[in-house]
Amino acid sequence: MKIKFCGIRNEQDLKAALAGEPDSVGFLVGQVYPSEDFILPCTAARLAAKLPPFVQPAIVTHLSDPDEITGIVMDTGIINVQLHGEISAEQTAALRNLLPESAKLVLALHLKPGDSFNTYADYFNLVNGFLIDSCDPQTGRVGGTGITCDWQLASQFVKDSPLPVILAGGLTSENVADAINQVHPYGVDVNSGLKNDNHDVTIHLCTAFAAKARLTMLAHLQKNTSSL
């Protein structure tokens, strides 16, 4: 299971995040919806250059225009892109053709009752994975809401999806074990659960989240091994 820390805005955030030894860190570039986490492409490029080996940077964007997203990739040098906008399958196909073959695309979903993996069948050959997240209908914010998504819907989606599924939405060190046990995702993605009241990423929240997620994963591995 993979761990991604998202909403990194500056060197202090990055230092705190790296204390939790994540597999990936996300930089929000290309804003449409309300969020205080967005940074300029040059800032994302500067922070990505400070990452240690094997920690992957990712662009998280609300944009849906393939040329605009490609511009961010070119400006930052970051080829892993999390698509949080209302991007069509046709736009995603155009984006895929513009990016290097090694680029990884993750499509963020906000599942509703009645949705299934077949709802997103047009994207199966275009993206490398899905991310199930929550949205705040009152503010219009998507991602970083601090609101959990429907884990029952997410669990069924994970079972049926032919692609890896990452779970996000209101995860914290207090609930990530329950989320993993119920949903069984490929990875977990956290933003607001890493931040204090000043919206700064803090070391103790990062290390606590990562420790709980990895202990839960280890328990699953031990259980599966003992049943062989």
VENQUI-V427960 format. One record per backbone hydrogen bond with DSSP energy under -1.0 kcal/mol. NH is the residue of the N-H (numbers start at 1). CO is the residue of the C=O. If there is no record, write none. Layout:
nh & co
NH & CO
NH & CO
This chain:
nh & co
2 & 186
4 & 188
5 & 24
6 & 190
8 & 26
14 & 10
15 & 11
16 & 12
17 & 13
18 & 14
20 & 17
21 & 18
23 & 3
24 & 3
25 & 56
26 & 5
27 & 58
29 & 60
39 & 28
44 & 40
45 & 41
46 & 42
47 & 43
48 & 44
49 & 45
50 & 47
51 & 48
55 & 52
56 & 23
58 & 25
59 & 80
60 & 27
61 & 82
62 & 30
69 & 65
70 & 66
71 & 67
72 & 68
73 & 69
74 & 70
75 & 71
76 & 72
77 & 73
81 & 104
82 & 59
83 & 106
84 & 61
87 & 85
92 & 88
93 & 89
94 & 90
95 & 91
96 & 92
97 & 93
98 & 94
99 & 95
103 & 100
106 & 81
107 & 129
108 & 83
109 & 131
115 & 112
119 & 116
120 & 117
121 & 118
123 & 120
124 & 121
126 & 123
127 & 123
128 & 105
130 & 164
131 & 107
132 & 166
133 & 109
136 & 141
140 & 136
143 & 134
154 & 150
155 & 151
156 & 152
157 & 153
158 & 154
159 & 155
160 & 156
161 & 157
166 & 130
167 & 187
168 & 132
176 & 172
179 & 175
180 & 176
181 & 177
182 & 178
183 & 179
184 & 180
186 & 165
188 & 2
189 & 167
190 & 4
194 & 191
195 & 192
196 & 200
199 & 196
202 & 194
206 & 202
207 & 203
208 & 204
209 & 205
210 & 206
211 & 207
212 & 208
213 & 209
214 & 210
215 & 211
216 & 212
217 & 213
218 & 214
219 & 215
220 & 216
221 & 217
222 & 218
223 & 219
224 & 220
225 & 221
226 & 222
227 & 223
228 & 225
